[in-house]
Amino acid sequence: MLLKTFGWSFAITVLGLIAAVFYGGWTAFGVVAILAVLEISLSFDNAVVNAGILKKMNAFWQKIFLTVGVLIAVFGMRLVFPVVIVAITAKMGPIEAVHLAFSDKDRYQQLVTDAHPAIAAFGGMFLLMIFLDFIFEDRDIQWLRWIERPLAKLGKVDMLSVCIALIVLLITSFTFATHAHQHGGAHVDKAQTVLIAGIAGLITYMIVGGLSGFFEDKLEEEEEREHEEEEEAARTGKKKPAVVLAGQAAFFMFLYLEVLDASFSFDGVIGAFAITNDIVMMALGLGIGAMYVRSLTVYLVRQGTLDDYVYLEHGAHYAIGALAVILMVTIQYEINEVITGLVGVILIAWSFWSSVRRNRALAAEEGTAGPGEHTEVQSGV
């Protein structure tokens, strides 16, 4: 079962890591491995969401998502999108950007470094919005209650996450401008670049969120209509062909899943820039990670267990928040890429350990209390 589900992922991992060694030695091996783990950790909640929706789809649409969807996710978002980011920020054509990455690594690295403030501001704002919207939402299950409980109450204020994100952006751009002025004003114009790129990141998040909400509403409408038609068919004895119902509902599910997957994979792509500017290592690491996310989605659907480790989603979002802060900080200061990569891994591991402790506490309580009396057990950390 495990080999059947993750077989392709294991094969891609071996090939990708071998390619990394040939490309840049053992340093590249380590960076690619960290990127793969980062992608998996940031996208774990994506796999959970995907699996929850995918299990409602018929076999045909599941295959479409796991074939066409893989092409879009792996080759579109993880391989092509980083090239587009570099091409736009460095003001060159995509083909030229790819050619430069292989033929003149030093110049390519310099161009990406020069474009880093815009990339970091854009990505930092996008990731920060994802984290803020998560942390301000009132949830039945809370991981770090001493943080999440008061923030959930604050989250009732409309547009609070947008206001905080804009304040962070203004402070960052102002600090950048002040720093540049103290050094003779050579980079004062980059403060404006940071501000514009950050606003663009905020707008992108709002567009993606709006599209996701639109497709989610469409999906709910389709499911409600399908349920009504099934009830009507049961009363009249005239049953509508199931394949039509499945096709209509599954089509919106597919669109919704692709929007969700694009937004989640965007996190990994942007987060990868906090670890390395090398587009080859980025493509290898994110490609490996994306394969595991897809395999994990299939595994969760086949196993039918999505709620065993309830704090992993929290850990992933805290990792996103940490990366957002790191990206904004790297506009001014250099941070070791290994430290950056390990932050997400540590947070995911911590949330996993908390989930295991919670499961053990629930199991112990189940042995001494009646069913349904353990729903409030939290990590309490």
C-alpha positions as CSV (number, residue, x, y, z in Angstrom):
1,M,0.0,0.0,0.0
2,L,2.7,2.5,1.0
3,L,5.0,1.6,-1.9
4,K,2.2,1.7,-4.3
5,T,1.1,5.2,-3.2
6,F,4.5,6.8,-2.7
7,G,6.5,4.8,-5.3
8,W,6.7,7.6,-7.8
9,S,7.6,10.1,-5.0
10,F,10.5,7.8,-3.8
11,A,11.8,7.5,-7.4
12,I,11.6,11.3,-8.0
13,T,13.4,11.9,-4.7
14,V,16.3,9.7,-5.6
15,L,16.7,11.2,-9.1
16,G,16.3,14.7,-7.8
17,L,18.9,14.3,-5.0
18,I,21.4,12.7,-7.4
19,A,20.8,15.6,-9.9
20,A,21.4,18.0,-7.0
21,V,24.8,16.4,-6.1
22,F,25.9,16.6,-9.8
23,Y,24.7,20.2,-10.0
24,G,26.2,21.7,-6.9
25,G,27.8,19.0,-4.7
26,W,26.7,18.1,-1.2
27,T,25.7,21.7,-0.4
28,A,23.1,21.5,-3.1
29,F,22.0,18.1,-1.8
30,G,21.3,19.6,1.6
31,V,19.5,22.7,0.2
32,V,17.3,20.5,-2.1
33,A,16.5,18.2,0.8
34,I,15.5,21.1,3.0
35,L,13.4,22.6,0.2
36,A,11.6,19.3,-0.2
37,V,10.9,19.0,3.5
38,L,9.7,22.7,3.5
39,E,7.3,22.1,0.6
40,I,5.9,19.0,2.3
41,S,5.5,20.7,5.7
42,L,3.9,23.9,4.2
43,S,1.6,21.9,2.0
44,F,0.5,19.2,4.5
45,D,-2.7,21.1,5.3
46,N,-3.2,21.4,1.5
47,A,-3.0,17.6,1.2
48,V,-5.6,17.3,4.0
49,V,-8.0,19.8,2.3
50,N,-7.5,18.2,-1.1
51,A,-8.2,14.8,0.3
52,G,-11.3,16.0,2.1
53,I,-12.7,17.2,-1.3
54,L,-11.2,14.6,-3.5
55,K,-13.0,11.7,-1.7
56,K,-16.3,13.3,-2.7
57,M,-15.4,13.1,-6.4
58,N,-16.1,10.1,-8.7
59,A,-13.2,8.0,-10.0
60,F,-12.9,9.9,-13.3
61,W,-12.4,13.3,-11.7
62,Q,-10.1,11.9,-9.1
63,K,-7.9,10.7,-12.0
64,I,-8.1,14.1,-13.7
65,F,-7.0,15.8,-10.5
66,L,-4.1,13.4,-10.0
67,T,-2.9,13.6,-13.6
68,V,-3.7,17.0,-15.1
69,G,-3.5,18.4,-11.6
70,V,0.0,17.1,-11.1
71,L,1.2,18.7,-14.4
72,I,-0.2,22.0,-13.3
73,A,1.1,21.7,-9.7
74,V,4.6,20.3,-10.4
75,F,5.5,21.8,-13.7
76,G,3.4,24.9,-13.7
77,M,3.6,26.3,-10.2
78,R,6.9,24.7,-8.9
79,L,9.0,24.9,-12.0
80,V,7.6,27.6,-14.3
81,F,6.4,30.0,-11.7
82,P,9.9,30.6,-10.1
83,V,11.2,31.5,-13.5
84,V,8.4,33.9,-14.1
85,I,9.1,35.6,-10.7
86,V,12.8,36.0,-11.5
87,A,12.0,37.2,-15.1
88,I,9.6,39.9,-13.9
89,T,11.7,41.1,-11.0
90,A,15.0,41.1,-13.0
91,K,13.2,42.5,-16.1
92,M,14.2,39.9,-18.6
93,G,12.5,37.2,-20.7
94,P,11.7,33.8,-19.2
95,I,14.0,32.0,-21.7
96,E,16.8,34.5,-21.0
97,A,16.3,33.9,-17.3
98,V,16.6,30.1,-17.7
99,H,19.6,30.4,-20.0
100,L,21.3,32.8,-17.6
101,A,20.7,30.4,-14.7
102,F,22.8,27.8,-16.5
103,S,25.3,29.8,-18.5
104,D,26.3,32.7,-16.1
105,K,25.4,31.7,-12.6
106,D,27.3,34.7,-11.0
107,R,25.4,37.3,-13.1
108,Y,22.1,35.4,-12.5
109,Q,22.8,35.3,-8.8
110,Q,23.5,39.1,-8.8
111,L,20.3,39.9,-10.7
112,V,18.3,37.8,-8.3
113,T,20.0,39.4,-5.3
114,D,19.2,42.9,-6.7
115,A,15.6,41.8,-7.1
116,H,15.4,40.2,-3.6
117,P,13.8,43.2,-1.8
118,A,10.8,43.1,-4.2
119,I,10.6,39.3,-4.0
120,A,10.8,39.3,-0.2
121,A,8.2,42.1,0.2
122,F,5.8,40.5,-2.2
123,G,6.2,37.0,-0.7
124,G,6.4,38.2,2.8
125,M,3.0,40.0,2.6
126,F,1.3,37.1,0.9
127,L,2.5,34.6,3.5
128,L,1.8,37.1,6.3
129,M,-1.9,37.4,5.2
130,I,-2.3,33.6,5.2
131,F,-0.9,33.4,8.7
132,L,-3.0,36.3,10.0
133,D,-6.2,35.0,8.5
134,F,-5.6,31.7,10.1
135,I,-4.6,33.0,13.6
136,F,-7.5,35.4,13.8
137,E,-10.1,32.7,13.1
138,D,-12.0,31.3,16.0
139,R,-11.4,27.5,16.0
140,D,-12.8,24.6,18.0
141,I,-9.4,23.0,18.3
142,Q,-6.6,25.3,19.4
143,W,-2.9,24.4,19.7
144,L,-1.2,27.3,21.5
145,R,-4.2,28.4,23.4
146,W,-2.5,31.3,25.3
147,I,-1.9,32.9,21.8
148,E,-4.8,31.7,19.8
149,R,-7.6,32.3,22.2
150,P,-7.1,36.1,22.6
151,L,-6.2,36.5,18.9
152,A,-9.4,34.8,17.9
153,K,-11.4,37.4,19.9
154,L,-9.4,40.2,18.2
155,G,-10.2,38.5,14.8
156,K,-13.8,39.6,15.1
157,V,-12.7,43.1,14.1
158,D,-13.3,43.4,10.3
159,M,-10.3,43.7,8.1
160,L,-7.9,43.5,11.0
161,S,-5.5,41.2,9.2
162,V,-5.3,43.6,6.2
163,C,-4.6,46.5,8.5
164,I,-1.9,44.7,10.4
165,A,-0.2,43.5,7.2
166,L,-0.2,47.1,5.8
167,I,1.2,48.5,9.0
168,V,4.0,45.9,8.9
169,L,4.6,46.8,5.2
170,L,4.8,50.6,6.0
171,I,7.2,50.0,8.9
172,T,9.4,47.7,6.8
173,S,9.5,50.2,3.8
174,F,10.1,53.1,6.2
175,T,12.9,51.2,7.9
176,F,14.4,50.3,4.6
177,A,14.3,54.0,3.4
178,T,15.9,55.2,6.7
179,H,18.6,52.6,6.4
180,A,19.3,53.6,2.8
181,H,19.4,57.3,3.7
182,Q,21.9,56.7,6.4
183,H,24.2,55.1,3.8
184,G,24.1,58.0,1.4
185,G,20.7,57.4,-0.2
186,A,22.0,55.0,-2.8
187,H,19.0,52.7,-2.3
188,V,16.3,55.1,-1.4
189,D,14.4,54.2,-4.5
190,K,14.2,50.6,-3.3
191,A,11.9,51.6,-0.4
192,Q,9.3,52.5,-3.0
193,T,9.9,49.1,-4.7
194,V,9.4,47.3,-1.4
195,L,6.1,49.2,-0.8
196,I,4.7,48.5,-4.3
197,A,5.8,44.9,-4.2
198,G,4.2,44.4,-0.8
199,I,0.9,45.9,-1.9
200,A,1.1,43.6,-5.0
201,G,1.5,40.6,-2.7
202,L,-1.5,41.7,-0.6
203,I,-3.7,42.2,-3.8
204,T,-2.6,38.7,-5.1
205,Y,-3.6,37.1,-1.8
206,M,-7.0,38.8,-1.9
207,I,-7.6,37.7,-5.5
208,V,-6.7,34.1,-4.8
209,G,-8.8,34.1,-1.7
210,G,-11.7,35.6,-3.6
211,L,-11.5,33.0,-6.3
212,S,-11.2,30.2,-3.8
213,G,-14.3,31.6,-2.0
214,F,-16.2,31.9,-5.3
215,F,-15.5,28.3,-6.2
216,E,-16.3,27.1,-2.7
217,D,-19.7,28.8,-2.9
218,K,-20.3,27.3,-6.3
219,L,-19.4,23.9,-4.9
220,E,-21.8,24.3,-1.9
221,E,-24.5,25.3,-4.3
222,E,-23.9,22.3,-6.5
223,E,-23.9,19.9,-3.5
224,E,-27.1,21.4,-2.2
225,R,-28.8,21.2,-5.6
226,E,-27.7,17.6,-6.0
227,H,-29.1,16.7,-2.6
228,E,-32.4,18.4,-3.4
229,E,-32.6,16.5,-6.8
230,E,-31.8,13.2,-5.1
231,E,-34.7,13.8,-2.6
232,E,-37.0,14.8,-5.4
233,A,-36.0,11.6,-7.4
234,A,-36.7,9.5,-4.3
235,R,-40.2,10.9,-4.0
236,T,-41.1,10.7,-7.7
237,G,-39.2,7.6,-8.7
238,K,-37.5,9.5,-11.6
239,K,-33.8,9.3,-10.8
240,K,-31.4,11.6,-12.7
241,P,-28.3,9.9,-14.0
242,A,-25.7,9.9,-11.3
243,V,-22.9,10.6,-13.7
244,V,-24.4,14.0,-14.6
245,L,-24.7,15.0,-11.0
246,A,-21.2,13.7,-10.3
247,G,-19.8,15.6,-13.3
248,Q,-21.4,18.9,-12.5
249,A,-20.4,18.8,-8.8
250,A,-17.0,17.4,-9.5
251,F,-16.2,20.0,-12.1
252,F,-16.5,22.8,-9.6
253,M,-14.6,20.7,-7.1
254,F,-11.8,20.4,-9.6
255,L,-11.7,24.1,-10.2
256,Y,-11.8,24.8,-6.5
257,L,-9.0,22.3,-5.9
258,E,-6.8,23.9,-8.5
259,V,-7.2,27.4,-7.1
260,L,-6.5,26.0,-3.6
261,D,-3.5,24.1,-4.8
262,A,-2.1,27.1,-6.6
263,S,-2.4,29.3,-3.5
264,F,-0.8,26.7,-1.3
265,S,2.0,25.9,-3.8
266,F,2.6,29.7,-4.0
267,D,3.6,29.6,-0.3
268,G,6.3,27.0,-1.0
269,V,7.6,28.9,-4.0
270,I,7.8,32.2,-2.2
271,G,9.2,30.5,0.9
272,A,11.9,28.9,-1.2
273,F,13.3,32.3,-2.0
274,A,14.0,32.7,1.7
275,I,16.2,29.6,1.5
276,T,18.0,29.9,-1.9
277,N,18.0,32.1,-5.0
278,D,19.3,29.2,-7.2
279,I,16.4,28.4,-9.5
280,V,17.7,24.9,-10.3
281,M,17.9,23.8,-6.7
282,M,14.5,25.4,-6.1
283,A,12.9,23.5,-8.9
284,L,14.4,20.2,-7.8
285,G,13.4,20.7,-4.1
286,L,9.9,21.9,-4.8
287,G,9.3,19.3,-7.4
288,I,10.2,16.5,-5.0
289,G,8.0,18.0,-2.3
290,A,5.1,18.5,-4.7
291,M,5.1,14.8,-5.6
292,Y,5.0,13.8,-1.9
293,V,2.0,16.2,-1.3
294,R,0.1,14.5,-4.2
295,S,1.0,11.1,-2.9
296,L,-0.1,12.1,0.6
297,T,-3.4,13.3,-0.7
298,V,-4.0,9.9,-2.3
299,Y,-2.9,8.1,0.8
300,L,-5.3,10.2,3.0
301,V,-8.2,9.5,0.7
302,R,-7.5,5.7,0.6
303,Q,-6.9,5.5,4.3
304,G,-9.9,7.7,5.2
305,T,-8.2,9.2,8.2
306,L,-7.7,13.0,8.0
307,D,-8.0,14.0,11.7
308,D,-5.4,11.9,13.5
309,Y,-3.0,14.8,14.0
310,V,-5.1,17.9,14.5
311,Y,-2.3,20.3,15.3
312,L,-0.3,19.8,12.1
313,E,-2.3,22.4,10.3
314,H,-1.5,24.9,13.1
315,G,2.2,24.0,12.8
316,A,2.2,24.6,9.1
317,H,0.6,28.0,9.4
318,Y,3.0,29.0,12.2
319,A,5.8,28.0,9.8
320,I,4.2,30.2,7.1
321,G,4.1,33.1,9.6
322,A,7.8,32.6,10.5
323,L,8.8,32.5,6.9
324,A,6.8,35.8,6.3
325,V,8.8,37.5,9.1
326,I,12.1,36.0,7.8
327,L,11.4,37.3,4.3
328,M,10.7,40.8,5.5
329,V,13.8,40.7,7.7
330,T,16.0,39.5,4.8
331,I,15.2,42.8,2.9
332,Q,17.8,44.3,5.3
333,Y,19.8,41.5,6.9
334,E,21.1,38.2,5.7
335,I,19.8,35.0,7.5
336,N,21.4,31.6,7.1
337,E,19.3,29.5,4.7
338,V,19.7,26.4,6.9
339,I,18.3,28.2,9.9
340,T,15.4,29.4,7.7
341,G,14.6,26.0,6.5
342,L,14.9,24.4,10.0
343,V,12.3,26.8,11.5
344,G,9.5,25.3,9.5
345,V,10.7,21.7,10.2
346,I,10.9,22.4,14.0
347,L,7.4,23.9,14.1
348,I,5.9,21.0,12.2
349,A,7.7,18.5,14.4
350,W,6.5,20.3,17.5
351,S,2.9,20.3,16.3
352,F,3.1,16.6,15.4
353,W,4.4,15.8,18.9
354,S,1.6,17.9,20.4
355,S,-0.9,16.0,18.3
356,V,0.5,12.6,19.5
357,R,0.3,13.8,23.1
358,R,-3.3,14.9,22.5
359,N,-4.2,11.5,21.0
360,R,-2.7,9.7,24.0
361,A,-4.6,11.9,26.4
362,L,-7.9,11.2,24.5
363,A,-7.2,7.5,24.5
364,A,-6.5,7.5,28.3
365,E,-9.6,9.6,29.0
366,E,-11.7,7.3,26.8
367,G,-10.8,4.5,29.1
368,T,-12.0,6.3,32.2
369,A,-14.9,8.5,30.8
370,G,-17.9,8.0,28.6
371,P,-17.8,8.7,24.9
372,G,-18.2,12.4,23.9
373,E,-16.7,13.7,27.2
374,H,-13.2,14.4,25.8
375,T,-13.8,17.0,23.1
376,E,-12.1,19.8,25.0
377,V,-8.7,18.2,25.4
378,Q,-6.1,20.5,24.0
379,S,-2.3,20.6,24.0
380,G,-2.4,23.5,26.5
381,V,1.1,24.7,25.6
